[in-house]
């Protein structure tokens, strides 16, 4: 399976690395990130501050094409994997008008730095790179 990294320059940890982390290159007027994918299309809409803040609950709503259930996990600056604190939760209706089906996820990032949130649904894989600050 190929993982597509949305951004570069996000190695290391701490506030210095977080300052160098560049987030997804395109945001729509509704503040959704167009997430680079392989095998489909994905959008991520944050409900919370951008950049995300350490130890603050952060909701991320996904619209993603593909078949089956959504799997989401975050990778910290040191390469450790973190499951959402809640979700993915399927949404039955929404005004977040993008291709695919919709889910909500909740994260709490314990450390600052450059994080990757990876979503998989069938053959669609999306990687959102984001900055987390202290």
C-alpha positions as CSV (number, residue, x, y, z in Angstrom):
1,X,0.0,0.0,0.0
2,X,1.3,3.4,-0.9
3,X,1.1,6.3,1.6
4,X,0.9,9.7,0.0
5,X,2.5,12.4,2.1
6,X,0.8,15.7,1.5
7,X,3.7,17.8,2.6
8,X,7.5,17.8,3.3
9,X,9.7,19.4,5.8
10,X,7.9,18.0,8.9
11,X,10.6,16.0,10.6
12,X,11.5,16.4,14.3
13,X,9.4,17.3,17.2
14,X,8.7,20.3,19.4
15,X,7.7,23.8,18.7
16,X,10.6,24.5,16.3
17,X,9.6,21.6,14.1
18,X,5.9,22.6,14.4
19,X,6.8,26.1,13.1
20,X,8.4,24.5,10.0
21,X,5.5,22.1,9.3
22,X,3.5,23.2,6.3
23,X,-0.1,22.1,6.3
24,X,-2.2,21.0,3.3
25,X,-1.6,23.3,0.4
26,X,-5.2,24.1,-0.4
27,X,-8.1,25.2,1.8
28,X,-11.5,26.0,0.4
29,X,-13.5,29.1,1.4
30,X,-15.3,27.0,4.0
31,X,-11.9,26.2,5.5
32,X,-11.9,22.5,4.4
33,X,-8.6,21.0,3.5
34,X,-8.5,19.3,0.1
35,X,-6.5,16.2,1.1
36,X,-4.2,14.6,-1.4
37,X,-5.1,11.0,-2.0
38,X,-4.4,7.8,-3.8
39,X,-7.4,5.9,-5.3
40,X,-10.1,8.5,-4.7
41,X,-10.9,11.9,-3.2
42,X,-11.0,13.3,0.3
43,X,-11.8,16.5,2.1
44,X,-11.2,17.3,5.8
45,X,-13.0,20.0,7.7
46,X,-11.5,21.0,11.1
47,X,-13.7,22.2,14.0
48,X,-11.1,23.8,16.2
49,X,-8.1,26.0,15.9
50,X,-5.7,25.7,13.0
51,X,-3.0,24.9,13.8
52,X,-4.3,22.4,16.3
53,X,-3.3,22.9,20.0
54,X,-1.7,20.4,22.3
55,X,-4.2,18.6,24.6
56,X,-7.2,20.3,23.1
57,X,-10.0,18.2,21.7
58,X,-10.0,18.7,17.9
59,X,-12.8,17.5,15.6
60,X,-12.1,16.6,12.0
61,X,-15.0,15.8,9.6
62,X,-14.1,13.7,6.6
63,X,-15.8,13.4,3.2
64,X,-14.1,10.5,1.4
65,X,-14.9,8.4,-1.6
66,X,-14.5,4.6,-1.6
67,X,-16.3,1.6,-0.3
68,X,-16.6,0.3,3.3
69,X,-15.8,1.7,6.7
70,X,-13.4,4.5,7.3
71,X,-10.2,3.8,9.3
72,X,-8.3,6.9,10.7
73,X,-5.2,7.2,12.8
74,X,-2.7,9.9,13.5
75,X,1.1,9.6,13.4
76,X,3.1,11.8,15.8
77,X,6.4,13.5,14.9
78,X,8.4,10.5,16.2
79,X,6.4,8.0,14.2
80,X,4.1,6.7,16.9
81,X,0.5,5.9,16.0
82,X,-2.6,7.4,17.8
83,X,-6.2,6.3,17.4
84,X,-8.9,9.0,17.6
85,X,-10.4,9.6,21.0
86,X,-13.7,9.1,19.3
87,X,-14.8,8.0,15.9
88,X,-15.0,7.5,13.1
89,X,-18.7,8.2,13.4
90,X,-20.8,8.1,10.3
91,X,-22.9,11.2,9.6
92,X,-26.3,10.6,8.1
93,X,-26.8,14.2,6.8
94,X,-24.7,17.3,6.5
95,X,-24.2,20.5,4.6
96,X,-20.5,19.7,4.0
97,X,-21.0,19.2,0.3
98,X,-18.1,17.1,-1.1
99,X,-17.9,13.7,-2.9
100,X,-18.1,10.6,-0.8
101,X,-19.6,9.7,2.6
102,X,-19.1,11.7,5.8
103,X,-17.6,10.7,9.2
104,X,-16.5,12.6,12.2
105,X,-13.3,12.0,14.2
106,X,-12.0,13.5,17.4
107,X,-8.3,13.7,18.3
108,X,-6.3,15.1,21.2
109,X,-2.7,15.6,20.2
110,X,-0.4,15.2,23.3
111,X,2.8,16.8,21.8
112,X,3.5,19.7,19.4
113,X,5.1,19.1,16.0
114,X,4.1,17.9,12.6
115,X,1.4,15.3,12.7
116,X,-0.1,13.2,9.9
117,X,-3.7,12.0,10.0
118,X,-4.2,9.1,7.6
119,X,-7.6,8.0,6.5
120,X,-8.3,4.8,4.6
121,X,-11.6,3.7,3.0
122,X,-11.4,0.7,0.6
123,X,-8.8,1.7,-2.0
124,X,-8.8,5.4,-1.1
125,X,-6.0,6.6,1.2
126,X,-5.6,10.2,2.3
127,X,-2.9,11.8,4.3
128,X,-3.5,15.2,6.0
129,X,-0.4,16.8,7.4
130,X,-1.0,19.4,10.1
131,X,0.9,21.5,12.6
132,X,0.2,21.1,16.4
133,X,1.4,23.9,18.7
134,X,1.9,24.0,22.4
